[in-house]
């Protein structure tokens, strides 16, 4: 009887092992002709990336990384393989339409970005709706396909978009919505509300860019309006409350007092800064904070800016000067396009920004790195340990192009292969 019991135990153990083996994800082996090391900026030849489930199990030279028997092989030996790109400033929700319709447009835009090789996005303000939170959750839960997303939800924005008609009642509060703040305590309350609804980031607009009916963005002499829309005390309260709730803060600021206040308050990511002054730049260096330049939206605005200033200046031309100063100072500049659904610069076209970075003084390697670990380091929840490079243990977010981006960054506008979390999204290199 004893041998029968032993046999039963052995058979049971084998059955359990077989069941577990059947549940183990198949190993995928990616053969890379060249692989971009996001940390060193070097192209490594003849590499193999082993993937199990949604993670990278091993990566190294083909002579050192053995491809297991039965592995599914993806041959990218004639391509350059890179990590999935990160765009840390997009707007997937358009302005017009019903919320359900705009949400569907947002999903399409997010998928366009994914197909273009941007496997991680940060949505930096969702207009007047919290729909980006549900979109993020639907992607995370496998309801729909899309990139990894961190979202800010609606912005804390005490600005008006333009001079407003006088309200019928003096206590009408509908002009700036329920996230307009007029004190440090209202700032804390707005952060708490966004935290309750599930936002990852807080986006604040610290610069108002019109003065009555007279000036819009620029004054006739070519200087910017740059009216601060939040006080230093308000920004400090917002930053403190956000950090207490494990959220990060991003700040829209053009220059002057507003820009200085954002940096002094310790905002995690300051953006735009076309009128970057030396004092603000020095503060960024001392505090080791990043500065983001979003060019896609400024390219579209340049024509109107030049018309206002009589050809003297535009936000794009000012950004070029600020960009070069920031680059020379060694301040981290994470990739963020400002691409927006329904605009002239939609999602899926963001990689055109690399060429501008090179034109303004970056090497192709530096330009590429802005969309990998430089951008990963500003993401919330320490996502730099999960995305931004092709390393063991990180998500298998992998893209490929058919040329050499260190010789021509324009090839990044024509991504041929996209994998997110071990799942092939597209492969035009078959």
N, C-alpha and C positions, 0 to 999 in steps of 0.2 A: 504493500500500500504506500510505503514511504516514497518509492521511486515514482509512483504515479503523481503524488503531491508535488515532488520536485519538478517533474515534467510539466505539470500544469503551471507551476510558478514560472518556469523558463519560457513556456509558450506565451504566458500573459505578459512577461517582460518584453519579449520580442514583438508582440502585438502593439504594446504601448510605444516601443521605439519606432515601429513602422508607422504608426499614426503620427507621431511627432515629426518623423522625417518627411512624411507626405505634406505636413503643414509648413515645412521650412521653405521659404521663398527660393526660387531658382536663382542661381548665381548668374549674373550678367558680366561679361568681360568686354570692356571697350578697348579696342586697339587704337591708340592715338599716334598718328604720324609725328605730330608735335603737340606738346601740352604746355600751356601757359601757366607758369608758377606765379600765382598772384602775389605771393610774399616777396620773392626775389626779383620778379619782373623778367625772368629768363624763360626762353623757349626750350623745353626739354624734348629731345628726340626719342622716338620709338618707345613709348610708354604704354603700360597696361593699367587700366582701372578696373578693379573687381567690385561689383555691387551686389549686395544682398538685401532684399527688401527695399527700403527707401534710403539706405545708408551706403556710404563707401566703405568697403571692407578692407581694401588694400590698394595701394597705388605705388608704382615704381617702374624701373626699366624692364623691358620685356624679358631680358635675360635673368632677372631676379624674381619676377612675379609669375608664378606658374598658373596657367589657366586650368581650373579643375575640369575633370572629365564631366561631360554633360552640361557644361556651362553654355549659355546662349552668347554667341560672339557677335558684337557689333563692330564692323570694320570701318574705322575712321582713319585708316593709315595714310590716306591722301589728304587729310584735313588738319587744321589746327584746332585743338580742343581747349576750351576755356571754361571757367566756372560760369554758372548762370549769373547774368548781370542783375544789378540792383539799381532801381530808380527810386530815390528817396524823396521825390516830390512830384506827385501827379494829382490830377483831379478827375476821377472817373465819372462823377455825377455831373451831367450838364445842367444848365440853368432852367431851361424851358420844358414844360410838359408835366403830366401827372407823375407822382412818385413811382408807381409801378412801371410806367413806360420808361422813365429815366433810369430806374434800376436795371431794366433789361439792357438799355444802352450802356450802362456802366459795366455790366457783365461782358458785353461784346468788346468794350474797350480794354478791359483787363485781359481778356483772352487774346486780343491783338498784341498787347505788350508781351504776353507769354510766348506767343508764336514768333515774336521778334527777338526772343532770347532773354527777356527780362523776367526772371523767375521769382523775383521778390520786388514788391512795390510798397511805398508808404503813401497813402492818400492824405494829403495835407489840407483838408477842409472839404466837407461834403455839402456845401451850399446851405440849404434850409432843411435838410433831412438827415436822419440817422441811418439811412439805408445802407451805407457802406459797412456798418457793423454786421448787419445780416448777410451782406454779400461775403464779407470775410468768413463768417461762420459757415455759410453754405459751402464755400471752397474747402475750408478745413475739415468739414464733416463728409466730404465726398459727394455732396448733392450735385455740384457742378464742377467742371474743370476750370482752373484758373491759377494765377500765381499766388505765392505766399503774400499775405497782406498784413500790414499794420495800418491802423486808421486813426485819424484824429476826430472824426465826426464833424459836426458844425464848428466853425471857428468862434473863438471869443473875439468879437469884433465890434468895438464901440464906435467904429466909423460909420458914416453914411456913405453910400456909393456915389452920391452926387448931392448938390444942393436940393433940399427937400421942400415941397410945398408946406406951408404952415398947417399944423393939424387943427381939426375943428374944435378940439378940447385941449386945454393946456396940460392935462394929465394923461394924454394919449401916449402910451408906451409902445405902440406897435411899430415905431419907426426902425428901431435897431434890434428888435427881437428880444428873446428872453436870455440871451447870452451877452448882451451889452453890459459892461460893468462900469460903475462910477464910484467905487471905493475898494480898498483892499478886501473887505469882507464880502462884497459882491463878487470879487474875483475868486475868492475861495469857494463861494457857493456855486459859481459856474463850473469850476473844476470838479466839485463833488457831483454835480449833475451829470457831467460827461463821464465820470468814473462809474456812476450807477448804471449808465446805459451801456458800458463796456468799451469805451474808447481806449486806445493804447497810447495816444499822444494828445497833447493840448496844442492847438494852433492859435496864436494870438497875432492880431494886426496892430502893431505899435505905431504905424505911420498913417496919418490921413493925408491924402494927396490932392485935396482941393481947398481953396479958400474962397468961400462965398461963390458968387457967379463969375468972379474975375479970373481965377487961375485954376487950371486943371493939370496937376502933376508938375508942370514947369511954369516959371515966371518968364516974362518976355526976355529977360537978360540971360536966360539959359540955366539959371539955378533952379533947384527943385523946391517944391513947396515944403514938404517934410514937416508937417505939423504933428507933434506927438499926440497920439490918441489915448495913451495910457501913461500914468505917472510911474516913477521908479518904485514907489511904495506898492502900487497895484501889481506891477510885474513881479516884484519880490514875493508878494503874497501868493500869486498864481504859481510861481516856480516852487515855492515851499510846499504848498498844498499838493501840487502834482507829484513831487518827489516823495511826499509822505504816502502817496497812493500808488507808488511804483509806476508812475507815468513820466514821460518825457515831454519837454516843452520846445516848440519851434516858434520862431518869431519872424514875422514879415516886417522888415525895417529898411528904409532907404538911406537914412543918414541922420546926422544931427543928434539931438537929445534922445530920440527914440532908439536909435542904434546903440548909443552909449548905455542907455538904461538896460536894454536887453542883455548886453554883455556883462555889465556890472551885476545884474541880478542873477547871473549864472544860467541863462537860458541854454539848453542843451544844443540847439541848432539854430544859429542866426542865418537868415537868408536874404539874398539880393545885395544890399549895401552898395548901390552905385556911387553914392557920395561918401565913401569910406575915408575917414580922417585918420591921421597918424595916431592919435590918442586911442581911438577904438581898435586900430590894428595892434598896437602895443598891448592892449588889454587882452586881446585874443591870444597873443603869443604867451603872455604871462599866465593866463588861466588855462592854456592848452585846449582851447575850444575851437571847433571847426567853423568854417564859413562856406555857405553854399551859393553858387551862382547858377541861376536857372535861365538858360539862354533861349529855349524854344519860345517861351511867351514873350520875351523881349524883342526877338527878331520881328514878330508880328506887330509890335507896338512902335518900332523905331520910326516908321514913316509918319505916323501921327505926331510923335514927339518932335521930329524935325520941322513939321509944319507949324507947331506951336511956338517953337524957339527960332523960327526963321532960318532954319538950317544950322543953328549953332550947336545943338546938343541933342542927345537922345539917351535913354536909359542904357541902350546897348553900347554906345560909345563910352559912356561913363563906366560901365561894367568892365570894359576892356582895361581901362586904367587901374581900376580896383583889383581886378583879377591878377594883373601882373605884379602889383604891390603885394598881394596876398601870397602869390607863388614865391616871390623872392624872400618873404618873411618865413616861409616854411609852415604856414598854417594849413592844416588838413582841409581839403576841398572835396567833400563827397559829391558823388554824381546825383543830380536832381534836375529834371528837365523842365518842370512846370507844364508838361503836356496835359491837355485838357480835352475831354470829350466835347464834340461840337465846335471846336475851335479850328483855326488854320493849322494848328500843330497838334494833331491827335496822338493818342498812345499808339505805339507800334513803330513810330518814326524817330524815337528819341536818340538813337545812336548817331544821328547827324551831329550831335553835340561834340563828339570826340574830335572831329575835324576843326571845330572852333577852338577847342582847348589847345590843339597843336599849333594852330595859327597864332594863338596868343602866348605861346612860349613854352608849353609843356612838350616833353618828348612823347612819342607814341606810347611808350611804356607807362609814363606818368598818367597820361590821359586814360588809358585802360584801367589802371589801378584805382582811379576814382570810383569806378562802378563795381569794384570787388571789395577788398578788405577796408579801404577807406570809407566806403559807404556802409559796409557791415558794422564798422565800429560805432556808428551813430544810431544803429537800430536799438530798439528797446529790448529788454529781457535778455541781454547778453547774446543776441543772435549771432554775433561774430564767431561764436563757438560752433555754430550750426551751418552757416552759409558764408559765401564770399571767397572760398578757395576750394580746390579739389584735394581734400585731405581725409585720411582715415577717420571714420566716425562721424563725419559731416554728412548732411543731406546730399544725395546723389543728384544735384542740380548741375547739369552739364550742357554746354552748347558747343557748336563747331561751325567754323567758316572754312571756305575752300582756299583762301589766300593766307598771306602772312600779315597780320595786323600790325606788327612792329615795323613793317615797311610801308604799309598803307592802311591807316585806321579806317578808311572808308569801307573796307570789307565787313566791318562790324554792322553796317547797314543792311547786310545781306546774309543773315544767319541761316544756315542750311539744316542744322540739326538742333533739336531742343529736347532735353530730358528734365523732368522735374520729379524729384523723389523716386528715381528708379523707373519711372514710366515715360516712355518715348511719346512726346507730344507731336513731333514732326521729324521726318528724316527725308531730306531731298538729296542725300548723298549715296543712296543705294546704287 
